[in-house]
Amino acid sequence: MLRAGRATGDLRDDVTAEDVAAHLIGIFTVAPLPEQAARADRLLGVLMWGLRSSSCLPG
């Protein structure tokens, strides 16, 4: 996923698979329960936005 995203210029080239795994572990540690799904969704959105390369950001 990261390799393909970098190849198209959609994803940052300085993020490793280990970085993504650590983020996901953190997200599901702080929002593990079904009733916290909105929080998990919001945190996943922040993660995905942060993975975008600067060429994909507005402005």
A tleap script that builds the chain and sets N, CA, C and O, in Angstrom:
source leaprc.protein.ff14SB
mol = sequence {
  NMET LEU ARG ALA GLY ARG ALA THR GLY ASP
  LEU ARG ASP ASP VAL THR ALA GLU ASP VAL
  ALA ALA HIE LEU ILE GLY ILE PHE THR VAL
  ALA PRO LEU PRO GLU GLN ALA ALA ARG ALA
  ASP ARG LEU LEU GLY VAL LEU MET TRP GLY
  LEU ARG SER SER SER CYS LEU PRO CGLY
}
set mol.1.N position { 0.822 -1.175 0.000 }
set mol.1.CA position { 0.000 0.000 0.000 }
set mol.1.C position { 0.873 1.248 0.000 }
set mol.1.O position { 0.657 2.160 -0.798 }
set mol.2.N position { 1.859 1.290 0.893 }
set mol.2.CA position { 2.719 2.463 0.958 }
set mol.2.C position { 3.531 2.624 -0.327 }
set mol.2.O position { 3.676 3.733 -0.842 }
set mol.3.N position { 4.049 1.535 -0.831 }
set mol.3.CA position { 4.841 1.580 -2.063 }
set mol.3.C position { 4.007 2.107 -3.231 }
set mol.3.O position { 4.467 2.952 -3.998 }
set mol.4.N position { 2.794 1.609 -3.357 }
set mol.4.CA position { 1.914 2.044 -4.446 }
set mol.4.C position { 1.541 3.519 -4.282 }
set mol.4.O position { 1.513 4.264 -5.262 }
set mol.5.N position { 1.258 3.936 -3.072 }
set mol.5.CA position { 0.909 5.330 -2.818 }
set mol.5.C position { 2.062 6.273 -3.080 }
set mol.5.O position { 1.871 7.381 -3.581 }
set mol.6.N position { 3.267 5.827 -2.739 }
set mol.6.CA position { 4.450 6.649 -3.039 }
set mol.6.C position { 4.680 6.744 -4.532 }
set mol.6.O position { 5.026 7.807 -5.049 }
set mol.7.N position { 4.487 5.633 -5.225 }
set mol.7.CA position { 4.724 5.593 -6.675 }
set mol.7.C position { 3.803 6.557 -7.417 }
set mol.7.O position { 4.203 7.150 -8.419 }
set mol.8.N position { 2.578 6.715 -6.933 }
set mol.8.CA position { 1.638 7.625 -7.585 }
set mol.8.C position { 1.772 9.058 -7.067 }
set mol.8.O position { 1.172 9.981 -7.618 }
set mol.9.N position { 2.560 9.237 -6.009 }
set mol.9.CA position { 2.717 10.564 -5.431 }
set mol.9.C position { 1.620 10.942 -4.463 }
set mol.9.O position { 1.554 12.086 -4.013 }
set mol.10.N position { 0.753 9.987 -4.134 }
set mol.10.CA position { -0.360 10.267 -3.225 }
set mol.10.C position { 0.056 10.240 -1.755 }
set mol.10.O position { -0.524 10.948 -0.932 }
set mol.11.N position { 1.055 9.428 -1.425 }
set mol.11.CA position { 1.462 9.275 -0.031 }
set mol.11.C position { 2.873 9.800 0.191 }
set mol.11.O position { 3.714 9.783 -0.708 }
set mol.12.N position { 3.104 10.258 1.392 }
set mol.12.CA position { 4.424 10.741 1.790 }
set mol.12.C position { 5.447 9.628 1.627 }
set mol.12.O position { 5.116 8.447 1.733 }
set mol.13.N position { 6.683 10.010 1.369 }
set mol.13.CA position { 7.718 8.995 1.190 }
set mol.13.C position { 8.535 8.750 2.453 }
set mol.13.O position { 9.434 7.910 2.452 }
set mol.14.N position { 8.234 9.471 3.529 }
set mol.14.CA position { 9.012 9.313 4.759 }
set mol.14.C position { 8.303 8.492 5.832 }
set mol.14.O position { 8.804 8.385 6.951 }
set mol.15.N position { 7.160 7.918 5.516 }
set mol.15.CA position { 6.402 7.128 6.486 }
set mol.15.C position { 6.673 5.645 6.228 }
set mol.15.O position { 6.609 5.182 5.089 }
set mol.16.N position { 6.972 4.915 7.285 }
set mol.16.CA position { 7.243 3.487 7.163 }
set mol.16.C position { 6.023 2.665 7.560 }
set mol.16.O position { 5.082 3.176 8.167 }
set mol.17.N position { 6.058 1.401 7.212 }
set mol.17.CA position { 4.988 0.494 7.623 }
set mol.17.C position { 4.919 0.420 9.145 }
set mol.17.O position { 3.835 0.293 9.715 }
set mol.18.N position { 6.060 0.498 9.793 }
set mol.18.CA position { 6.095 0.474 11.254 }
set mol.18.C position { 5.405 1.700 11.839 }
set mol.18.O position { 4.737 1.605 12.868 }
set mol.19.N position { 5.564 2.858 11.182 }
set mol.19.CA position { 4.870 4.075 11.627 }
set mol.19.C position { 3.358 3.879 11.565 }
set mol.19.O position { 2.642 4.205 12.512 }
set mol.20.N position { 2.888 3.350 10.456 }
set mol.20.CA position { 1.448 3.129 10.279 }
set mol.20.C position { 0.943 2.125 11.316 }
set mol.20.O position { -0.114 2.325 11.914 }
set mol.21.N position { 1.694 1.052 11.527 }
set mol.21.CA position { 1.289 0.051 12.515 }
set mol.21.C position { 1.202 0.657 13.912 }
set mol.21.O position { 0.261 0.371 14.653 }
set mol.22.N position { 2.174 1.489 14.277 }
set mol.22.CA position { 2.165 2.126 15.595 }
set mol.22.C position { 0.955 3.037 15.750 }
set mol.22.O position { 0.329 3.068 16.810 }
set mol.23.N position { 0.626 3.777 14.697 }
set mol.23.CA position { -0.558 4.632 14.738 }
set mol.23.C position { -1.831 3.805 14.924 }
set mol.23.O position { -2.687 4.147 15.740 }
set mol.24.N position { -1.946 2.735 14.176 }
set mol.24.CA position { -3.145 1.903 14.275 }
set mol.24.C position { -3.274 1.272 15.655 }
set mol.24.O position { -4.370 1.206 16.212 }
set mol.25.N position { -2.157 0.811 16.204 }
set mol.25.CA position { -2.180 0.248 17.558 }
set mol.25.C position { -2.654 1.308 18.546 }
set mol.25.O position { -3.475 1.026 19.419 }
set mol.26.N position { -2.140 2.521 18.408 }
set mol.26.CA position { -2.550 3.607 19.291 }
set mol.26.C position { -4.032 3.919 19.167 }
set mol.26.O position { -4.726 4.082 20.170 }
set mol.27.N position { -4.510 4.002 17.939 }
set mol.27.CA position { -5.920 4.312 17.716 }
set mol.27.C position { -6.810 3.259 18.350 }
set mol.27.O position { -7.777 3.596 19.033 }
set mol.28.N position { -6.499 1.999 18.134 }
set mol.28.CA position { -7.362 0.952 18.663 }
set mol.28.C position { -7.121 0.682 20.142 }
set mol.28.O position { -7.874 -0.065 20.767 }
set mol.29.N position { -6.074 1.286 20.707 }
set mol.29.CA position { -5.868 1.225 22.151 }
set mol.29.C position { -6.745 2.254 22.852 }
set mol.29.O position { -7.303 1.978 23.914 }
set mol.30.N position { -6.869 3.444 22.259 }
set mol.30.CA position { -7.661 4.495 22.912 }
set mol.30.C position { -9.134 4.439 22.538 }
set mol.30.O position { -9.964 5.058 23.203 }
set mol.31.N position { -9.470 3.703 21.478 }
set mol.31.CA position { -10.880 3.599 21.060 }
set mol.31.C position { -11.207 2.160 20.680 }
set mol.31.O position { -11.557 1.885 19.532 }
set mol.32.N position { -11.094 1.232 21.648 }
set mol.32.CA position { -11.258 -0.182 21.315 }
set mol.32.C position { -12.703 -0.686 21.272 }
set mol.32.O position { -12.970 -1.758 20.728 }
set mol.33.N position { -13.605 0.057 21.826 }
set mol.33.CA position { -14.963 -0.447 21.991 }
set mol.33.C position { -15.890 0.047 20.883 }
set mol.33.O position { -15.677 1.127 20.332 }
set mol.34.N position { -16.913 -0.736 20.555 }
set mol.34.CA position { -17.853 -0.323 19.512 }
set mol.34.C position { -18.469 1.050 19.767 }
set mol.34.O position { -18.713 1.798 18.819 }
set mol.35.N position { -18.723 1.391 21.015 }
set mol.35.CA position { -19.321 2.697 21.309 }
set mol.35.C position { -18.335 3.850 21.102 }
set mol.35.O position { -18.716 5.018 21.168 }
set mol.36.N position { -17.089 3.520 20.855 }
set mol.36.CA position { -16.083 4.542 20.568 }
set mol.36.C position { -15.751 4.582 19.070 }
set mol.36.O position { -14.709 5.110 18.681 }
set mol.37.N position { -16.619 4.035 18.248 }
set mol.37.CA position { -16.375 3.960 16.804 }
set mol.37.C position { -16.200 5.338 16.179 }
set mol.37.O position { -15.379 5.505 15.276 }
set mol.38.N position { -16.952 6.320 16.642 }
set mol.38.CA position { -16.829 7.669 16.082 }
set mol.38.C position { -15.434 8.230 16.343 }
set mol.38.O position { -14.841 8.872 15.476 }
set mol.39.N position { -14.920 7.983 17.534 }
set mol.39.CA position { -13.561 8.449 17.861 }
set mol.39.C position { -12.530 7.731 17.005 }
set mol.39.O position { -11.613 8.359 16.475 }
set mol.40.N position { -12.675 6.423 16.868 }
set mol.40.CA position { -11.748 5.660 16.032 }
set mol.40.C position { -11.801 6.143 14.589 }
set mol.40.O position { -10.759 6.289 13.951 }
set mol.41.N position { -12.999 6.394 14.065 }
set mol.41.CA position { -13.141 6.903 12.695 }
set mol.41.C position { -12.440 8.245 12.535 }
set mol.41.O position { -11.746 8.474 11.544 }
set mol.42.N position { -12.621 9.128 13.506 }
set mol.42.CA position { -11.994 10.446 13.452 }
set mol.42.C position { -10.463 10.319 13.477 }
set mol.42.O position { -9.771 10.988 12.711 }
set mol.43.N position { -9.947 9.467 14.350 }
set mol.43.CA position { -8.501 9.278 14.447 }
set mol.43.C position { -7.938 8.635 13.184 }
set mol.43.O position { -6.841 8.985 12.747 }
set mol.44.N position { -8.676 7.702 12.598 }
set mol.44.CA position { -8.236 7.108 11.331 }
set mol.44.C position { -8.215 8.151 10.222 }
set mol.44.O position { -7.327 8.135 9.370 }
set mol.45.N position { -9.179 9.049 10.230 }
set mol.45.CA position { -9.195 10.135 9.255 }
set mol.45.C position { -7.986 11.046 9.398 }
set mol.45.O position { -7.389 11.461 8.404 }
set mol.46.N position { -7.632 11.353 10.631 }
set mol.46.CA position { -6.443 12.174 10.886 }
set mol.46.C position { -5.194 11.451 10.378 }
set mol.46.O position { -4.330 12.064 9.750 }
set mol.47.N position { -5.103 10.161 10.649 }
set mol.47.CA position { -3.966 9.372 10.172 }
set mol.47.C position { -3.890 9.403 8.649 }
set mol.47.O position { -2.826 9.663 8.085 }
set mol.48.N position { -5.003 9.142 7.986 }
set mol.48.CA position { -4.999 9.098 6.524 }
set mol.48.C position { -4.662 10.461 5.931 }
set mol.48.O position { -3.943 10.533 4.934 }
set mol.49.N position { -5.163 11.539 6.520 }
set mol.49.CA position { -4.841 12.879 6.040 }
set mol.49.C position { -3.334 13.125 6.196 }
set mol.49.O position { -2.696 13.706 5.318 }
set mol.50.N position { -2.786 12.680 7.310 }
set mol.50.CA position { -1.362 12.879 7.576 }
set mol.50.C position { -0.447 12.078 6.663 }
set mol.50.O position { 0.722 12.431 6.502 }
set mol.51.N position { -0.951 11.016 6.068 }
set mol.51.CA position { -0.141 10.211 5.150 }
set mol.51.C position { -0.042 10.827 3.760 }
set mol.51.O position { 0.821 10.437 2.973 }
set mol.52.N position { -0.905 11.775 3.450 }
set mol.52.CA position { -0.918 12.371 2.108 }
set mol.52.C position { 0.355 13.167 1.850 }
set mol.52.O position { 0.895 13.807 2.752 }
set mol.53.N position { 0.819 13.118 0.626 }
set mol.53.CA position { 1.977 13.923 0.257 }
set mol.53.C position { 1.545 15.377 0.133 }
set mol.53.O position { 0.360 15.669 -0.033 }
set mol.54.N position { 2.493 16.267 0.212 }
set mol.54.CA position { 2.166 17.700 0.139 }
set mol.54.C position { 1.540 18.051 -1.207 }
set mol.54.O position { 0.795 19.028 -1.294 }
set mol.55.N position { 1.822 17.284 -2.255 }
set mol.55.CA position { 1.229 17.577 -3.557 }
set mol.55.C position { -0.264 17.261 -3.591 }
set mol.55.O position { -0.967 17.724 -4.490 }
set mol.56.N position { -0.758 16.489 -2.636 }
set mol.56.CA position { -2.188 16.130 -2.595 }
set mol.56.C position { -2.994 17.050 -1.678 }
set mol.56.O position { -4.220 16.962 -1.620 }
set mol.57.N position { -2.300 17.923 -0.972 }
set mol.57.CA position { -2.994 18.795 -0.017 }
set mol.57.C position { -3.483 20.055 -0.707 }
set mol.57.O position { -2.846 20.549 -1.638 }
set mol.58.N position { -4.604 20.570 -0.256 }
set mol.58.CA position { -5.117 21.801 -0.861 }
set mol.58.C position { -4.212 22.991 -0.551 }
set mol.58.O position { -3.537 23.030 0.478 }
set mol.59.N position { -4.216 23.930 -1.438 }
set mol.59.CA position { -3.470 25.164 -1.210 }
set mol.59.C position { -2.165 25.105 -1.815 }
set mol.59.O position { -1.397 26.062 -1.721 }
savepdb mol mol.pdb
quit
